[in-house]
Amino acid sequence: MDQYNILQIVLVFVVTFIAAIDQFSLLESLYQPIVTGPVIGLILGDVQTGLVVGGTYQLMTIGNMPVGGAQPPNAVMGGIMATVLAISLGLSPSEAVGAAIPFAILGQYGITLLFTAMSPIMSKADTYAQEANPKGIDRINYTAMIILGSIFGVIVTLFFIGGASFGEQLLAIIPAWVMNGLDAAGGMMRFVGFAILLRVMISRELWSFYFLGFALAIIIEATGSLGSSAILILAIIGFGFAFWDYQIQTRVRLSSGNISDGGGEEDGI
């Protein structure tokens, strides 16, 4: 295993720093494993592995979402470390996803700790708001962002350097049944993600689209010439159905005169 240079270490820190902030600020999409995986793969010289691992981890987290102050296992630290482990240690995508779960939980604890520490400071933000002092509020927000990005960046970078140094020795002493267990656990996680998503979005009105998607996936995947582009084809078909349904619903509202201005205080939006 080759040692990584200082530029790669710095870039891993920068990507982790930005992704950690992006969880709650910026675009709130750059932190997704499907994005960070290929980026980390590009930095480490293996974009294909980064894309595969990022996509695999994304399937696991697709149904995870924070509810109030409760945080799910962190997608930033887990996704980035899964890619790092897969490339630096030569793990399969499923093994890397399983091995990265402790890092995801560590990121979850880090965010919870930061939220707890920042809670008393919110009273100061209220004071700044009463004083019409936006610069004070900006300072609180920027400080929290820098702390969060630094915590994630330092942890990932330290484990990245450590993994690059003694990863092969660690793998040599890990029993085969442990790696097999991680492989199986990582393989199951993607289905857990979809199960969580379905639990949130389940609706009798949408079951027909659900089964239709399954049938189309089987048909397209079984067609050799279309198998490699199955996801893109299904995404286009899904968009077509969604746009059609949107047009129908819009016409119904127009004909009934039930036009909303986009929400308000009465509906809580």
N, C-alpha and C positions, 0 to 999 in steps of 0.2 A: 504494500500500500504506500503510495507516494505521500509525502508530507505536503500540506497545503501552504501556499505562500501568504505573506502578510496582506497582500491586496485582497485575496479571497476571504481572509478572516475579517478584514474591515468591511467588505461588501456584505458578508453574512450579517454582521452587526447592523449595518445601515438598513438592510432589507427588513430585518426583524424589528428594528426601532420604528420604522415607518408602518409596518403591518400592525404592530401593537397599538399605535396611535389610531390607525384606521378602523380599529374595531368599533370605536365610539365617535370618531371624528372623521374629517376628510371625506372620502368617497364612500366609506363603509362597505367596500367591495374588494379592495386590494388585498385585504387580509385573508381572503378565502384560500384554502389549500390548493384549489385548482389554478390559482394565480401564483401563489408563493412557491409551489412545487416546481414548475418549470423555471422560474427565476433563480431559485437556489440551484437547480440542476444546471442552468447556464453558467452560473458562477463556478460550480464545481466541475464543469466540463462534461456533463451527462444530462442533456436536456430531455432525452427520451425517458430515462428513469424518473426524472423529476416530474414529468407530465403524468406518467403512469401512477406514481405514488401519490401525487397531488389529487388526481382524479379518484383514486381509491379512497383516500382520506376524506375527500369531499362527500362521497356517498355515505360515509359514516356519520358526518356532521350535518347532513342536509336537513334533518329534523330537529337539530338542537337549537335552542334559542333561549336567551336570558328572560326570566320572568320576574319582574321587580328586581330585588337585590340578589336573587338566586342565579348563580352563574353555572353554565354547563362546563364540562371539560374543555379547556381552551383550544380553539382551532388553530391559533397562530403558532403557539409553541409546539403543539402536537404535530401539526402539518409540516412545519419546518424541520423539526427533529426527525420525523419519519423519513423525509427526503435525505437529510444528512446521514442517517443511519443506513439507509438503503445504498447510498453511493459510497460512503466511506468504509462500510463494513461488508458490502456486497450482499446485503439481505434481499430477499424477495419482497415485493410490495406488501404482501399480507404480513410477513414477518416484521417488516419495518413499522407498519401501522400498529401491530400489537405491541411492539417494543416501545413505541412512542406514547402509549397511553399514560404511563407515569409522568411524562413531561407535560401532557395535556392537563393532568390533575394538578401538577405543580403550578401551571399557569392559572388554573382556576383559583387556587389558593392565593396566588399573587394578586389577582384582581380583587378578590374578596378582602384581602388585607388592605389594599390601597383604598377601596371604597370605605372601609371602616375608619381608616386614618383620615380620610377627607371629609367624613360626615360632620365633625364639629366645625370644620372650616366653612360649611355652607351657610352658617349664621353670619359669617363675615361677608359672604357674597350677598346675602339679603340686605345687609347694611349698606354695601356699595350700591345696590339697586335703589334703595331709599334715598341715597345721596346723589343719585344720577351720575355715578362714577363708573362708566364702562371700562375704563383702563384698569381699575381694580379687579373687576370681574375677569377681564382678559388675563391678568397676571395669574389669577387662581387657575383658570383653565389651562393656560400654557404650562404652568408649573406641574399640574397633574399629568398633562400629556408627556412632558419631559421625564417625569419620574417613572411613569408606566413604560415608556419606550426604553428607558435605560435599564430598568429591571429585566425586561424581556431580552433586550439585546445582550446584556452581560451574561445572563444565565445560558442562553443558547450558544453564545460565543465560547464560553468556558467549556461547556460540554462538547462543542464542536472540536475545539483544540484537544481536549482530553480523548475524545473518540478517535481522532486522527493519530494520537500518540500510542494508545494502548488497546485499540479496538480489537485487533487480531488476537492479542493475548487473552482478552476477555472472552472472545468467542471460543477459544481453544479449551477453556475450562467449563463452559456452559454445556450441560448434558443435552444430547440430541432431543430428548423428549420435551425439554423446555422450549427449544426452538420450534418443534412441531406444534406445541401448544400455542405459542405465539402466532404461528402461521394460521392455525385453525381459528383462533380468536380474532385475528385481523380479518380473516375471510368472512366471519359472521358479522362483524361490525357494520359493514356496508348495508346489510339487510336490517339491522337494528335501526339505522338512520332512516330508512324508508318507512319502517314500521312506526317510528315516532311521528314522522311527517303525516302518515295516513291517519294516525290517531287524532291529530289536530285538524286535518282537513276533511275527514270522512263525511260524506253527504250522500244520501240516497239519490239525489238528483245527478250526481257526478259518477255513480258507479258504472254507467254505460261507457263513459269515456275511459274509465280505468281498465275495464276488460277489453275495450277496443284497442287501447295502447298495448296491452299484453299480447293480443292476437297479432297486431301489426309487427311488434318486435320479433315474434317467433317467425313470421313469414319472411320478413326482411333479412333476419339473421340466417335463415335457411337458404336464402338465395346467394350463392357464392359471390357473384359480381357486385352485390349490394352490401355484403356483410361489413366491409370496412367503413362504410359511410352510414351505418344503420342509425346511429345517434342523431346525425345531422338530418337524415330523412324524417325521423320521428319528430324532431324538433320543428321542422317546417310544417308537417302535418298537424302537430299540436297547435302551432301558431295559427294555422288556417282555421281550425275549429274554434279557437278562442276568439279570433277576430270576427268570425261569422256570428258567434253567440253574442258578442258585444254589439254588433250591428242590429241583431234582432231585439235585444233588450233595449237599445236606444230607441228603436222605432216604437216599441210598446209604450215606453215612457212618454214619447212625443205624442202618440195618439191618445193617451189617457190624460195628458196634461200634467203628469206627475214629474215635474222637472225640478231637480235639486240644484242648489247653488254650490254644491261641493261640500256641504256639512256646516256645522255650526255648534254652538254651545249646547243645544238641546240634545243632540245625539252623541255628545262627548268627543267629537272629532275636530 
